[in-house]
Amino acid sequence: MATTVSERTANTHLSAWVDEMARMCKPDRVYWCDGSESERERLLAEALGSGTLVALNPQKRPRSYYHRSDPNDVARTEELTFVCTPTREEAGPTNNWMEPGEMYRKLAAIFDGSMRGRTMYVVPYIMGLPDSPFAKVGVEITDSVYVGLNIRIMARIGAVALEKLGASADFNRGLHSVAGCDPSRRYIAHFPQDNTIWSVGSGYGGNALLNKKCLALRMASYYARNESWLAEHMLLLEVTSPEGEVRYLAAGFPSACGKTNLAMLVPPPVFDGWRIRTLGDDIVWMRIGEDRRLYAVNPEAGFFGVAPGTSTATNPNAMRMLEHDAIFTNVALTPDMDVWWEGMDGPVPERLTDWRGRPWHRGSSEPAAHPNSRFTVPLENDPALSPFVNDPNGVPVSALLFGGRRSTTVP
């Protein structure tokens, strides 16, 4: 291996764990991410050289890239996602359960040698801000450069996380390997008592970016129950009235029911004078402050959103933030190397390359972009970002909104 653990961290708990995972996965090389811009350029060059990413038209999408996943690996796999607690009851009534020892044995057999011929990337990260009482440190080990590049958008990574961790053993241990992307050997397993997540067999963001749904929602729900706070699948926005009164609202909808569009809403003319600014579009952590009000933060540093249906009509702020510094996954490509998806502005192009890499023509019976195709962009790309998004103590929540979508009329 090119890099030994002891050269990159003085934290003995972290170094011992990474050594243990490396002995099991047997990578050719171990690389520790430091979060620097020069590192980003190196990883991008590596991803472009291997074909993992393709550069988009720099005149139309500066510093933006395209990724196409395996056709069998395009969404979260709830049926293969487990919460592994000592008893079934502890996992809750809505989660798949397996006894921890049994799951560890099953996955260790798959992880054994899974990184031969590959690089093991060690990605320390923080969910939340370093100086925030909400902050949680995690480390993801992955053999996917695509995952590494996405995590650096979705979280604060590298030296800042190691500094926050110090000598502590209190960090989430995330292990991920694409491992041939075999659906029959695909599992996403959470071990709350061990503060551990193991994900194997998938490169899709929701299964492989362990800082996102795995830690920031599922594991965080366990932390929150023990520490008396809340981890919720919610957006967070700032509303300013024409008189200048500011309020903050959190809203919980299921996936694909409009959280991102509401978080970035431009008020229609009938609400002239009102303003909405975004703090987050997917996950909110909340706790009671010293003044007994409910305070909330978005623990993420980026947006991982669904592309189809996004347009200037439905979400003009999202369209502006996607103009640069974005990674697109499983959308369609235009002949001049721009991106396209169903619902986008303007006429449907005559010809495209679809999300599988096949020629596509207008009138085709199949969609050009996968219905769950995605974009990843930094929070800073949002032109309507609230200036309080980086407040380490969070913002005081005045209202909670719950919604959804039904296929039939609801009385």
Secondary structure, 3 states (H helix, E strand, C coil): CCCCHHHCCCCHHHHHHHHHHHHHHCCCEEEECCCCHHHHHHHHHHHHHHCCCEECCCCCCCCCEEECCCCCCCCCCHHHEEECCCCCHHHCCCCEECCHHHHHHHHHHHHCCCCCCCEEEEEEEEECCCCCCCCEEEEEEECCHHHHHHHHHHCEECHHHHHHHCCCCCCEEEEEECHHHCHHHCEEEEEHHHCEEEEECCCCHHHHCCHHHHHHHHHHHHHHHHHCCEEECCEEEEEECCCCCEEEEEEECCCCCCHHHHHCCCCCHHHCCCEEEEEECCCEEEEECCCCCEEEECCCCEEEEECCCCCCCCCHHHHHHCCCCCEEECCEECCCCCEECCCCCCCCCCEEECCCCCEEECCCCCCCCCCCCEEEEEHHHCCCECCCCCCCCCEEEEEEEECCCCCCCCC
